[in-house]
Structures are given as C-alpha cells and as structure tokens.
C-alpha cells in the first residue's frame, strides 16, 4: 500500500537521517550526488568543495531537487521525501548559526569549506508498505 505523506511528516522524516541526494542538470545531463546534510528551519544545509561539481548550483536557472529515503527490506516498508527548490551560497557567519553544525562534519574527505543552503519551494513524500 502506498500513501502520500503530509508536509509535516515529510519535515519530520528529513530530520530522521543525515544523508540525501541533490539532483540537478548540468551539461544536458542529470546528476544525482549523495551529500550529508543538516536541517536549518525549512532549509537543507550542506558543505561542499569550492572546486567541486556542486559549486555552480547557486547560479543554476533550472530546477534542483533534494531527496531522502529509507527502506526496510525485512518489513517490506519504506518512505521517500522529495523537495524541489533553489540553492544559495552561505556566509561563514550564517553557517555558524546553524544548530548542530559544529557536531556534524562532512563524510567526504578534503576541503568542504563551501556552505550551501537548499531552500525548498515544494515538498512531497510517500510511504510504502508491503501487504501482509
């Protein structure tokens, strides 16, 4: 059985995990990049490499998506939350004000000194459960 999640349920599930995926188009190709993240109010905050692929997202004029999900193979259940919106670069002071930022470090090695803020324009989600 598949059910749609409410916006509140989607927001709660966003806070239940720390790894999601940013989806965007570059050079006429769809890219989906895993990132670890923090929630700041309604926004998603990531840190990336200043020379990496994600650095150009603040200038993007096409849609950007952020997705998180979870599945339990044994229980036959799962959920997915999808956001669409835009990305902006953050200042160091803005990043320092994000709750929990000092306790969470990027998983990827190397310089991750470019903070980005994903601001959702829409949020939706679904939960699926295998019939018993």
N, C-alpha and C positions, 0 to 999 in steps of 0.2 A: 504494500500500500504506500502510495506517495502522497504527502501532504505539503502544502505551502506553509512556510514559517512566517510568523508575524515579524514586523520590523524589530520589535523588542527582542524576540527570540534570536533573530539574526545578530543583533548587537551583543547579546549575552554570549552567543557562540563565538563571536570574534575574539572575545576575551578569554576563551577556553583553551586556546592554543597559541603558539608563538611563531609558526611557520605558515606562510601563504605563498601565493604566486601572483606576480604582476604580469598582465598580458597587454601587449601593445603591438603596433605595426611600425616597422622600420625597414626601409629599402624594399617596400612592397612585400614584406614577409612578416607573418605573425610570429612574435617572440613570446615565450612564456618562461619567466625567470623566477625560480624559488628565492624567497627572501625571508629572513626572520624580522619580526616587527614588534612594535608597541602600539597600544591604543592610547590616543590622547583626545578625550571627549568623543566626538564622532569621527575623528580622523585616524588614519593609519600612518605611523612614522617608521621610516626605515633609514638605515645608514648604508651608503654605497661608496664605491671607489670614485674619486673625482675624475678618473680617466676611463671609467667603465661604460658599459652599454646603457645603463640607466641614467647617466648624467644628462642626456638630452631630453628626458621626459618633461621637464618644466616648459620646454619650448614646443611640445607636441600640440598639434591642432586637431588630431584625430583622437577618438575615444581610447581611454585607458581603463583596464579592468583589474580588480584585485579579487582573488578567490581564496577561500579556505574551506577545508572539508575534513571529514573524519569518517572512517568506516570500521565496522567490527564484523569480520568475516564469520566468526562463530555465532554471533547473534543474528546475523543477516540484516544488519541495520547500518544506516549512515546518514550523514547530512552534508549539505553544501551551502555556502553563503557566497553570493556574488555581488560585488559593488562595481559601479561604473562612475567615473569622475575624472578629476584632473590632479596633476602633481605640481607642487611648487617647492622651490628650494627654501630651506630654513636657515636662519642665522644660528650661530652657536648659542646665543642667549635664549632663543626660542627652544632649541633642543634641550638646554639645561633645565628648562622649566617643565619638561615632560615628566610626569610621575614615573618612577622606576627606571629612568634612563641610566642611572649610574650602576644599577644592578644587572643590566642586560647588555651584553656585548654581542656584536655580530659574529655569527658562526664562521663566516668566510674569513680566511686569513688576509693579511695585507692591509693597506690603507683603506679604511672605511669612514673617512672624515667628511663625506658629503651627506648631510642630513636632508631627506626629502619628506614632504607631507602629502599624502594622498587624501584628497577631500572628496567624499562620495557625493554624487548627485542623485544616485538611486541605490537601493539595497533590496535584495530579494534572496530567498533561500527555500530549500526543500529538504524534507526528511523522508527517508525511505525505510520501510521495514518489510522483510520477507514474511509472507503469510505463514502461519503455523499449521 
